[in-house]
């Protein structure tokens, strides 16, 4: 079994559903998401190139963590459900297998005291010496058959704030992060070469401090949506998050 912190694009692409639109997700809408092919899995760190030859992949855990723009206490509930049938491999010509429709629930709290067992760090934290800890308060229910990684997933998020509800207005693109556990099995009947696609390298993140002074201060963030990730200025009228990972209004 492979466990990893993986990336998910939020920018619309030519392939329908292989990204997560932030605005709709934060508005509480149900989002459809489907991984298109092996190359996508490798590029965003879900599997390694040498694993991609003739393996079928099953998703045991899919724990999506969502960034925030303020430090108030909140509870986040992420529910991910999957369809009854799916291909074990991305090709539509492959045989499909049928399982009972089911779902995976991941619930965590932010800025609350937590026992050591549920503690984990905010994966978006680049700046701020005081690391923000998150608290996991639910664990996935056992299912008899895990869904194929190429299943059609539906994702819905609910937020519970202790205080004023604030829906973030992001002004920069960034990758969402999720902790996943992936099982794999070899298909000995299938002959396939390992992929030549390389994983997206984001390098060691840098905390991008403000530059300038007085009226010419520029808010900056760690920009991952370029060939070489770097510190960039926030769009005019927006400011950098405390994590340093994105900008918002």
C-alpha positions as CSV (number, residue, x, y, z in Angstrom):
1,X,0.0,0.0,0.0
2,X,1.3,3.5,-0.9
3,X,0.5,6.5,1.3
4,X,1.3,10.0,0.1
5,X,0.4,13.7,0.2
6,X,-0.8,14.4,-3.3
7,X,-1.7,17.4,-5.4
8,X,-5.0,18.2,-7.2
9,X,-5.3,21.0,-9.7
10,X,-7.9,23.7,-9.2
11,X,-7.4,25.3,-12.6
12,X,-9.8,24.3,-15.4
13,X,-8.2,22.1,-18.1
14,X,-9.2,20.5,-21.4
15,X,-10.1,17.3,-19.7
16,X,-13.5,17.8,-18.0
17,X,-13.6,16.8,-14.2
18,X,-9.8,16.3,-13.6
19,X,-9.6,19.4,-11.4
20,X,-11.6,20.7,-8.4
21,X,-13.2,24.2,-8.8
22,X,-12.7,26.0,-5.6
23,X,-15.6,28.5,-5.8
24,X,-18.2,25.8,-6.2
25,X,-16.6,23.6,-3.6
26,X,-16.6,26.3,-0.9
27,X,-20.2,27.2,-1.8
28,X,-21.2,23.7,-0.7
29,X,-22.0,22.4,-4.2
30,X,-21.4,18.8,-5.1
31,X,-18.3,18.5,-7.3
32,X,-17.6,15.7,-9.9
33,X,-14.0,14.6,-10.1
34,X,-12.4,11.9,-12.1
35,X,-8.7,11.1,-12.7
36,X,-8.2,10.7,-16.5
37,X,-5.1,8.6,-16.9
38,X,-1.9,7.2,-15.5
39,X,0.2,10.2,-16.6
40,X,-2.1,12.5,-14.4
41,X,-1.5,10.2,-11.4
42,X,2.3,10.4,-11.9
43,X,2.4,14.1,-12.5
44,X,0.6,15.0,-9.3
45,X,2.4,12.5,-7.1
46,X,-0.3,9.8,-6.7
47,X,1.8,6.9,-8.1
48,X,5.5,6.4,-9.1
49,X,6.5,6.0,-12.8
50,X,7.7,2.4,-12.4
51,X,4.3,1.4,-10.8
52,X,2.3,2.5,-13.8
53,X,3.1,-0.4,-16.2
54,X,0.3,-2.9,-15.5
55,X,-1.1,-2.3,-12.1
56,X,-4.6,-1.6,-11.1
57,X,-5.0,1.0,-8.3
58,X,-7.7,1.2,-5.6
59,X,-8.3,4.1,-3.3
60,X,-8.4,3.1,0.3
61,X,-8.3,6.6,1.8
62,X,-8.8,10.1,0.3
63,X,-8.5,12.8,2.9
64,X,-8.9,16.2,1.3
65,X,-7.7,19.2,3.4
66,X,-9.0,22.7,2.5
67,X,-7.2,26.0,3.0
68,X,-8.7,28.8,4.9
69,X,-8.2,32.6,5.1
70,X,-8.6,33.3,8.8
71,X,-7.7,31.7,12.1
72,X,-11.1,31.2,13.7
73,X,-12.2,27.7,14.9
74,X,-14.0,25.7,12.2
75,X,-15.0,22.1,11.5
76,X,-14.7,20.7,8.0
77,X,-16.6,17.6,6.8
78,X,-15.6,16.2,3.4
79,X,-17.7,13.5,1.9
80,X,-16.5,11.6,-1.2
81,X,-18.8,9.1,-2.9
82,X,-18.3,6.9,-5.9
83,X,-20.3,5.3,-8.7
84,X,-21.3,1.7,-9.0
85,X,-19.1,0.8,-11.9
86,X,-15.6,1.8,-13.0
87,X,-12.7,0.8,-15.1
88,X,-9.6,-0.6,-13.4
89,X,-7.6,1.1,-16.1
90,X,-8.2,4.4,-17.8
91,X,-9.1,3.0,-21.2
92,X,-12.8,2.9,-21.7
93,X,-12.4,-0.4,-23.7
94,X,-11.3,-2.2,-20.6
95,X,-13.7,-4.4,-18.6
96,X,-15.5,-2.6,-15.9
97,X,-16.3,-3.9,-12.4
98,X,-19.3,-3.2,-10.3
99,X,-19.3,-2.5,-6.6
100,X,-21.9,-1.2,-4.2
101,X,-22.0,2.6,-4.2
102,X,-20.5,3.9,-1.0
103,X,-18.8,7.0,0.4
104,X,-15.8,8.1,2.5
105,X,-16.2,10.8,5.2
106,X,-13.3,12.8,6.5
107,X,-13.8,15.3,9.3
108,X,-11.3,17.6,11.0
109,X,-11.2,20.7,13.1
110,X,-8.9,23.7,12.8
111,X,-7.5,25.8,15.7
112,X,-8.8,23.6,18.5
113,X,-7.0,21.6,21.1
114,X,-6.5,18.0,20.0
115,X,-5.1,14.8,21.4
116,X,-1.9,13.5,19.9
117,X,-3.5,10.7,18.0
118,X,-5.6,13.1,15.8
119,X,-3.0,15.8,15.4
120,X,-1.6,16.6,12.0
121,X,0.0,19.7,10.4
122,X,-1.7,22.0,7.9
123,X,-0.2,20.9,4.6
124,X,-0.5,24.4,3.2
125,X,1.7,26.0,5.9
126,X,4.7,27.6,4.4
127,X,5.0,30.8,6.5
128,X,4.4,31.4,10.2
129,X,6.8,29.8,12.7
130,X,3.9,28.7,14.7
131,X,2.7,25.6,12.8
132,X,-1.1,25.4,12.6
133,X,-2.2,22.0,13.8
134,X,-5.4,20.3,12.5
135,X,-7.3,17.7,14.4
136,X,-8.8,14.7,12.8
137,X,-12.1,13.7,14.5
138,X,-13.3,10.9,12.2
139,X,-11.9,7.9,10.5
140,X,-13.1,6.1,7.4
141,X,-15.6,3.3,7.7
142,X,-14.5,-0.1,6.5
143,X,-15.7,-1.1,3.0
144,X,-15.5,-4.6,1.5
145,X,-14.2,-3.4,-1.9
146,X,-12.2,-0.2,-2.4
147,X,-13.1,1.9,-5.5
148,X,-10.9,2.1,-8.5
149,X,-8.7,5.2,-8.6
150,X,-10.4,5.9,-12.0
151,X,-13.9,5.9,-10.6
152,X,-16.2,8.9,-11.0
153,X,-16.1,10.6,-7.6
154,X,-18.5,13.2,-6.1
155,X,-17.1,15.5,-3.5
156,X,-19.1,17.7,-1.1
157,X,-17.8,19.8,1.7
158,X,-19.6,21.3,4.7
159,X,-18.1,24.0,7.0
160,X,-19.1,24.7,10.5
161,X,-17.6,28.0,11.9
162,X,-17.5,29.1,15.6
163,X,-18.4,32.7,14.8
164,X,-18.9,34.6,11.6
165,X,-19.0,32.5,8.4
166,X,-16.4,33.6,5.9
167,X,-16.3,32.1,2.4
168,X,-12.8,32.7,0.9
169,X,-12.4,34.6,-2.3
170,X,-9.2,33.3,-3.8
171,X,-7.3,35.5,-6.3
172,X,-4.6,33.0,-7.2
173,X,-4.5,29.4,-8.5
174,X,-3.0,26.7,-6.4
175,X,-3.0,23.0,-5.9
176,X,-5.2,21.4,-3.3
177,X,-3.6,18.7,-1.2
178,X,-4.9,15.4,0.1
179,X,-3.5,12.5,2.1
180,X,-4.2,9.3,0.2
181,X,-3.7,5.5,0.7
182,X,-3.6,3.5,-2.5
183,X,-3.6,-0.3,-2.9
184,X,-2.4,-1.9,-6.1
185,X,-2.6,-5.2,-7.8
186,X,-0.7,-6.5,-10.9
187,X,-2.5,-7.4,-14.1
188,X,-0.3,-10.1,-15.5
189,X,-2.4,-10.4,-18.7
190,X,-1.8,-6.8,-19.6
191,X,1.5,-5.8,-21.3
192,X,2.3,-2.1,-20.7
193,X,5.5,-0.1,-20.5
194,X,6.2,2.2,-17.5
195,X,5.2,5.8,-18.2
196,X,7.9,8.3,-19.1
197,X,6.0,11.2,-17.5
198,X,7.8,13.0,-14.7
199,X,6.3,14.0,-11.4
200,X,5.7,17.7,-11.0
201,X,8.5,19.1,-8.8
202,X,7.5,22.0,-6.7
203,X,10.9,22.3,-5.0
204,X,11.2,23.2,-1.3
205,X,8.6,25.9,-0.6
206,X,9.8,29.4,0.4
207,X,8.0,31.7,2.8
208,X,7.6,34.9,0.6
209,X,7.7,37.9,2.9
210,X,6.3,41.3,2.0
211,X,8.6,43.6,0.1
212,X,8.7,47.4,0.0
213,X,7.6,49.9,2.5
214,X,4.7,52.3,3.3
215,X,2.4,52.7,0.3
216,X,4.5,50.4,-1.9
217,X,4.4,47.2,0.1
218,X,3.7,44.2,-2.1
219,X,2.0,41.1,-0.6
220,X,3.6,37.9,-2.0
221,X,2.9,34.2,-2.0
222,X,4.6,31.0,-3.1
223,X,3.5,30.6,-6.7
224,X,3.3,26.9,-7.8
225,X,1.5,27.5,-11.1
226,X,4.6,28.3,-13.1
227,X,7.3,26.1,-14.5
228,X,9.7,27.1,-11.8
229,X,7.8,27.8,-8.5
230,X,8.8,31.2,-7.1
231,X,7.7,34.1,-4.9
232,X,5.2,36.3,-6.8
233,X,3.3,39.4,-6.0
234,X,-0.4,39.0,-5.1
235,X,-2.9,40.5,-7.6
236,X,-3.7,44.1,-6.9
237,X,-6.2,44.5,-4.1
238,X,-5.6,41.1,-2.5
239,X,-3.3,39.9,0.2
240,X,-1.3,36.8,1.1
241,X,-2.7,34.2,3.4
242,X,-0.9,33.5,6.7
243,X,0.2,30.2,5.3
244,X,1.9,32.0,2.3
245,X,0.4,29.5,-0.1
246,X,-2.2,31.7,-1.9
247,X,-3.7,35.2,-2.1
248,X,-7.3,36.3,-1.4
249,X,-9.6,39.3,-1.1
